[in-house]
Each structure stands twice: as C-alpha cells, then as structure tokens.
Amino acid sequence: MAREFLLYGGRIPEEERMATGISYAETEQGVRTALIDATNPAFAVTATDEELAAMSEQYVREAAQQREMPEALREALRNSMLGKGLMAAAGTFLDGMTTYLLKLGPENLGVDASPIDRRIAASFPAFTARLRLQDMARLLAHGLRRAAAAEPRKPVCLVNIGGGAGADSWNALIHLSGRASDLAGDQGPALLTGRKITIALLDLDARGPAFGARAVAALGTAAGPLSGLDVEFRHSRFDWSDAGRLEAALVELNAGAAACGISSEGGLFEYGTDEEIVSNLKALHAGTARDAFVVGSVTRDAAPVRASLIASRVLTRPRTIEAFRALCEAGGWKLEEWIERPFSYHVRMVKD
C-alpha cells in the first residue's frame, strides 16, 4: 500500500504527489516556478463537504484563540517569499504573484521556499485558494465549450479582470485541450484547434501578467499541455473603477465577434463596490456577443471570512448569494450556477 501524505483533511497517495509533466516559467527575479495545471495530480486537490466543514470550524476556532504575533515570527514572515506578500496586503489587495504562489501547494514551491513558506502554503486559506482556481477553470471551460461549439472557427477571447497571472484562463484551455475528457467533450482537442485564442489580462499590476505571458508561452511548447494551440496573451492596465476603459478594451479585442468568456478570480466581485460591479457588468453585457458568459469568485458573508478579515485585514467585501444575484440582474446578467465554498461563492452568469 502506498505511503500517504495528510493534506488539509484529505489524503494524496505518494505516487500522485510525485506526478511528472510539470511545466515551468521564470519570475521577474529569474526564479524557476512551476505552472499550475489543475488536471495534473501534482496540483489537484479534493475535499468533501464534510471535510471542508470540519476544516472551517477548526479555522474559526483557531482564529478566535489567536494572540499577538511575536516579533520573531513577524521578522520571519518579512523575510519569507509568501509572508512578505501577505503582510503587504494588510488593508489592501493581495498581489497577483503572491496569490499565484499560494496556489502551488507546499510540494511545488521550489527549493528556495522556507519552512514558513511551506506552512503558509499548507494552510486552510491556501488550500481553499487552490480549490477556487480549480472551480473557476472548470466553470470557465464549461461555458467556453458551449459558446465555442456552435461555430468551429470563431475566435476565442478570454477576458480576465484583475486575475494576476491569469491561471484560471490557461487552466480552462488545458481542460478543453483534451486531457480532461469530461470537459473537452466529444470534440476533444479539435474544439480549440485552428482558432485564434486571446487571453486578455486586465489588471493594475504588471508582475502577475508578465509571468502569465511567460507561462502561456511555456505551456504552448511541444511538451506543454497547450501545444498546437494559437494562444496570444495580452496585458492592459485596468482599474475597474473606470468601466469606460473596459468598454474600450472590449472594442479593441473585437470581443463581440468572439466566443467570449470573462473571469474575475479573487478580483472584481470580491473587492469591488456594488456600483463598480454593476457598471462593469453593464459594460461587459454591451461589449460581447449574446452567448458570452462571466465567471468569478464572490466573498461569502460567513464565519470563516469574518475570522479571516480580522486576522489579515484584506479589504474584501462579503456578500450573500442573494445580494450578489441582485447585482447580476442590475448589470443585465442572470446567475446560472454557483458553488459554495468556505470563503467564497464561485459563480457563472449568462446574459439575461
């Protein structure tokens, strides 16, 4: 019987943990970094609803017992790869590269990671961030398969709002490229072959998108899971407080003539105000075709989130699913599907 490794209340057999076929790209500091492929067992995580509930309860209990952080621990965090990013996010956003690294898991952080980095990557919030990416990629892939299947040569445009490195976009393409047969469908790789595919990353930050561009190039090499696909990665500086800029970006991308999937993982629907969400949804509705769809993560108004906000002071805006549904409808969209996770709802919207 294979030795097993305990991971966040779930177990991964050793032979899966040692999975191969991982692609790499360099960060701006020249650090060779693994590229998340949610169809590869080296990155995939699972947990039952019961396991997630138990982990949530434990997280809330531990957060309530948390004392003032010792100065020695603060210093260790300031000098760690993940810790300094988390500390810098207090009162603002978690930057795209730190968010990406959190989703790698402790085994995939690389040789430069410190013990405290691996502890952070093994935490419950990091585990749920990995689940969030998987959910986003699957919701995006399902919607894109439906939108692309009707017209075999129609261009594909994945608009990613505040998505850092854009890992949900490239993972959706991996799902549809044929490795995950339940999402690729009967057409398999032929669904995307021969199409012009654009990943348009709209983000204030430049570091995450720069890494995303290198990641997509590496995934498209002969040994990569996106080999044979014509994928262009673009980055435009974007602040979602300016919905007019989004309208202009959609015109530049010719999104109205494409099979268009929009995503915002850990972005607009978590940090944006009600007014910003509605104005951006209206712009997306006006600038895309009838079969366009939107997926995203929405911060839940729930006990783990309240415990997390006290601990981290990251400025997300918790909402109930009914409150978010009202924002969707005000923006011209209908909430089609959602997945409930401890910290967030993962949603897909279609045009009303």
Buried (B, 14 or more C-beta within 10 A) or exposed (E): EEEEBEBBBBEBEEEBBEBEEEBEBEBEEEBEBBBBBBBBBBBBBEBEEEEBEEBBEEBBEEBEEEEEEEEEEEEBBEEBBBBEBBBBBEEEBBBBBBBBBBBBBBBBBBEEBBEBBBBBBBBBBBBBBBBBBBBBBBBBBBBBBBBBBEEEEBBBBBBBBBBBBBBBBBBBBBBBBBBBEEBBBEBBBEBBBEBBBBBBBBBBBEBBBBBBBBBBBBBBEEEBBBEEBBBEBBBBEBEBEBBEBBBBBBEEBEBBEBBBBBBBBBBBBBBBEBEBBBBBBBBBBEBBBEBBBBBBBBBBBBBBBBBBBEBBEBEBBBBEBEEBBBBBBBBBBEBBBBBEBBBBBBBBBBBE
